[in-house]
Amino acid sequence: MKVTTLILSFVFTTALCFGQTNDLPQRDPFKLNIAVNDTNFYNADINASVYVLPDNTVQLYPGETIYIEVELVKKEIKSLKTVKENLHPEKTLTISFSQQTDGKIHKGMMLKIENPFNKKLEYKANMFLMKYNEWAPTSALPVQPKLTSYETWSDLIVTIALSAWTFK
């Protein structure tokens, strides 16, 4: 009886220690709902998908906030990994993309990036515009060391893709 209890205790402890992870590789499927005006909304069913693509492009939809742990060697990014919680704030970017509304009326879109590093963060941005139903490049301001940047657009943006991440 003692041996069985000991074995079960070991299995349970191992499962707890190694079964829980802070990784968040993909978003769950959800219904995207973007206000256009008092009576019109843009709706889309978003499938489960990764936040970070193999080429380190990060894709966000309005309403999402993600934490990305950055493995940095000198100024070179070795990996970007989405995590559930910001357990390592010294190496974790916080990125959020949101829609600003006045009631049900669209006012704008905002991208917020918090840079915890001692280096300037540069990236490129492309947005999928509802009006044209296609991807369009947009300018992106660098995020200064240890600061937060805010970018805003008046367009209705269905999703935004951030790529070519570099620290200077």
N, C-alpha and C positions, 0 to 999 in steps of 0.2 A: 504494500500500500504506500509506504514512504517513497519507494523508488518511482512509482507511477506519479505521485504528487510532485516529486522533484522534477521529473521529465516534463510534465504538463506545465509546471512553473517556468522551466527553462524555455520551452516552446513559446509560451505566452509572452515572456519578457523579450525574447528575440524578435517576435513579431511586432511588438510595440516599438522596439529600438530601430529596427530596420524597415518596418512596414510603413512608417510615417515619413513623409518627405515634404520638403517645402517647395519642391518643383511644381510649376503650373504650366505644363507645355502647351496646353490648348484651352480655348474658350469652349464653353458649353453652347449648344445651339440656342438661339433666342430670336425673338421677334423684334426687329428694329422698327422704331416709330419716331419719325422726325416731323415736328410741326412745320407747316408751310404758312398757313394763315388760319383765320377763325374756323374754317370748315374743312380744310384740306390737310392731309397728312401723307407723308411718304412712308410706306410700310414694306418691309422685306423680311423674309425668313432667312436668317443667317445660320448656316450649317456650322457644326463643330469644326474648328480650324485652329491652326497654330498661330500664336502671336508673333513669333520670330521665325522667319523663313530661313532655309539653309544658307542664304547669302547675307544673313544678319539684317534683312529688311524687316522692320516692325510694322504691322498693320493694326490700326485701331478703328473702332466704330464709335460714333457719338455715345457718350455715357460711360465709356470704359476708362478705368484707371488701372495701370499695371506697374509692377515693380520688376526691374531688370537688373540682375546682378551681372556686373561686368568683370571679366577676367582680363586684367590689363598688365602687360609686360612692357615696362618703360612707357612709351606712348602708343604702343600697338595693342589693339583689341584682339585678344585670343578667342573670346567667346562672349555671347550675350545669352542669358538664361532667365526666363520669366519665373518668378517665385510668388507664392501666395502671400507671404508677409515680408516686410522689410526688416529682416533679422540682422543684416549687415549694412547699416546706413552709410558707412564710409565707402562702400563700393556698389551702391544700388541707385540706379536712376529711377525716379518716379515720373511717369508720363501719364497725362490724362488728356482726353479729347472730349469736349462737351459742346452742347448747343445752348445758346442764350436765347431765351424767349421772353416775351411780354404777354403773359397769359398763354394763349395758344398761337401767338404770332412770332415767327422766326425773326430774330434780331441779328444773329451771327453765330460763328463757330469759334471755339478757342482751343488751342493746343498749349498745354503747360508742361514744361520739362524742368525737373529739379536735378542739378548737377552737383554731386557731393565731392567731385574730384578737384585737385589743385591745378587742373589743366582746362583750357577752353575746349568745349565740345562743339564740333561742327557736324552737319548732316545735310542730306538733301531730302526734299519732301515732294510727293506727288499726291494729288487729291482727286477722288472720283466725284465729279460734279453731277448733281441730280439734273440740272438744267440741260446739260449736253450729253449725259449718259456715257461719259468717257473720262479717261485719266488725263490730267493736266499737271504739268510741273508748276511749282510755286516757289517763291523765294523763301529762304529759311535763315533766320538770324542765328549766329552762334550763341551758345549758352556759356556765359562767363564762369570761371572757376568759383565753386561754392555758392552759386546763385541760382535763381529760378528765372526762366524765360517764359513769356506769354506771347503767343502769336494769335492774331485774330483775323477772320475773314468774314465778309458779309454774305458770301455765297452759301448755298445749301450744299454741304459736303456729306456724301454718304459714307465714305471711309477715307482714311489717310494712310499713306505708306511712307515710312521714314527709312532712309538708307544711307549708305556711304558714310557711316559713323567714323569720325576721326578725332583724336585728341591732339591739340597743338600746344 
